Amino acid sequence: MLTLSALVGAALMARAVDDRELSDELLAAVAEQLKRNESPA
């Protein structure tokens, strides 16, 4: 549930800003954080 919430939030924030560089940075930051918090199956 956390992963889904983070992805949806990141997508909304990335689309809300009018700066491509900031948008990419937001998505990359969330992706990196999710990779760090990934638990083994």
N, CA, C and O of each residue as an XYZ file, in Angstrom:
164
protein
N       0.825     -1.188      0.000
C       0.000      0.000      0.000
C       0.875      1.261      0.000
O       0.551      2.254     -0.652
N       1.976      1.205      0.732
C       2.890      2.343      0.765
C       3.466      2.618     -0.613
O       3.567      3.771     -1.033
N       3.842      1.565     -1.312
C       4.419      1.728     -2.648
C       3.426      2.385     -3.594
O       3.775      3.320     -4.314
N       2.213      1.907     -3.594
C       1.190      2.474     -4.460
C       0.944      3.942     -4.131
O       0.848      4.775     -5.033
N       0.844      4.258     -2.861
C       0.623      5.645     -2.438
C       1.774      6.547     -2.869
O       1.556      7.665     -3.337
N       2.994      6.055     -2.709
C       4.167      6.845     -3.104
C       4.187      7.071     -4.607
O       4.496      8.171     -5.065
N       3.863      6.049     -5.373
C       3.868      6.184     -6.830
C       2.792      7.141     -7.322
O       3.041      7.968     -8.199
N       1.607      7.026     -6.760
C       0.516      7.927     -7.151
C       0.850      9.363     -6.762
O       0.663     10.288     -7.553
N       1.342      9.541     -5.549
C       1.722     10.885     -5.101
C       2.822     11.486     -5.956
O       2.765     12.664     -6.311
N       3.817     10.686     -6.286
C       4.918     11.176     -7.121
C       4.418     11.570     -8.507
O       4.818     12.602     -9.047
N       3.548     10.751     -9.079
C       3.009     11.057    -10.404
C       2.190     12.349    -10.379
O       2.299     13.178    -11.283
N       1.372     12.511     -9.341
C       0.566     13.734     -9.228
C       1.447     14.972     -9.066
O       1.225     15.993     -9.718
N       2.437     14.871     -8.202
C       3.341     16.010     -7.985
C       4.129     16.335     -9.253
O       4.293     17.502     -9.609
N       4.611     15.300     -9.924
C       5.405     15.508    -11.134
C       4.587     16.190    -12.229
O       5.107     17.013    -12.983
N       3.315     15.843    -12.309
C       2.463     16.467    -13.320
C       2.010     17.866    -12.917
O       1.677     18.684    -13.774
N       1.996     18.143    -11.616
C       1.501     19.428    -11.128
C       2.496     20.561    -11.341
O       2.100     21.721    -11.457
N       3.785     20.234    -11.394
C       4.784     21.283    -11.562
C       4.985     21.599    -13.037
O       4.790     20.743    -13.900
N       5.369     22.819    -13.310
C       5.557     23.270    -14.689
C       7.039     23.359    -15.033
O       7.471     24.263    -15.749
N       7.800     22.417    -14.518
C       9.247     22.411    -14.721
C       9.670     20.961    -14.948
O       9.623     20.141    -14.031
N      10.077     20.657    -16.158
C      10.417     19.274    -16.531
C      11.530     18.706    -15.651
O      11.479     17.544    -15.247
N      12.534     19.531    -15.357
C      13.657     19.074    -14.537
C      13.201     18.715    -13.123
O      13.598     17.680    -12.588
N      12.378     19.555    -12.522
C      11.847     19.273    -11.190
C      10.961     18.034    -11.210
O      11.018     17.211    -10.296
N      10.152     17.900    -12.239
C       9.297     16.729    -12.388
C      10.127     15.449    -12.412
O       9.819     14.489    -11.706
N      11.170     15.440    -13.220
C      12.053     14.269    -13.302
C      12.744     13.999    -11.973
O      12.920     12.847    -11.578
N      13.130     15.061    -11.293
C      13.794     14.917     -9.995
C      12.850     14.307     -8.953
O      13.263     13.450     -8.172
N      11.608     14.736     -8.939
C      10.618     14.171     -8.014
C      10.436     12.671     -8.257
O      10.446     11.877     -7.316
N      10.272     12.296     -9.509
C      10.075     10.884     -9.839
C      11.297     10.052     -9.480
O      11.167      8.951     -8.944
N      12.476     10.571     -9.771
C      13.715      9.842     -9.471
C      13.903      9.678     -7.965
O      14.328      8.619     -7.503
N      13.589     10.715     -7.206
C      13.758     10.651     -5.751
C      12.835      9.597     -5.141
O      13.251      8.834     -4.270
N      11.600      9.557     -5.593
C      10.664      8.567     -5.063
C      11.089      7.162     -5.484
O      11.046      6.232     -4.679
N      11.497      7.007     -6.730
C      11.951      5.691     -7.203
C      13.143      5.201     -6.394
O      13.195      4.035     -6.005
N      14.084      6.073     -6.144
C      15.272      5.693     -5.367
C      14.899      5.301     -3.944
O      15.410      4.316     -3.412
N      14.015      6.064     -3.334
C      13.589      5.753     -1.968
C      12.854      4.418     -1.892
O      13.056      3.638     -0.962
N      12.005      4.170     -2.877
C      11.272      2.897     -2.893
C      12.221      1.719     -3.096
O      12.020      0.655     -2.511
N      13.233      1.897     -3.906
C      14.220      0.823     -4.109
C      14.960      0.520     -2.816
O      15.238     -0.641     -2.518
N      15.274      1.540     -2.058
C      15.978      1.344     -0.773
C      15.099      0.622      0.238
O      15.597     -0.172      1.036
N      13.809      0.886      0.213
C      12.888      0.311      1.187
C      12.285     -1.006      0.740
O      11.467     -1.585      1.454
N      12.676     -1.486     -0.428
C      12.116     -2.728     -0.958
C      12.456     -3.889     -0.045
O      13.621     -4.099      0.295
N      11.450     -4.637      0.351
C      11.705     -5.789      1.220
C      11.723     -7.062      0.376
O      10.995     -7.174     -0.610
N      12.558     -8.016      0.771
C      12.623     -9.262      0.018
C      11.312    -10.026      0.126
O      10.662    -10.023      1.171
N      10.936    -10.674     -0.959
C       9.653    -11.416     -0.997
C       9.721    -12.728     -0.262
O       8.730    -13.456     -0.208
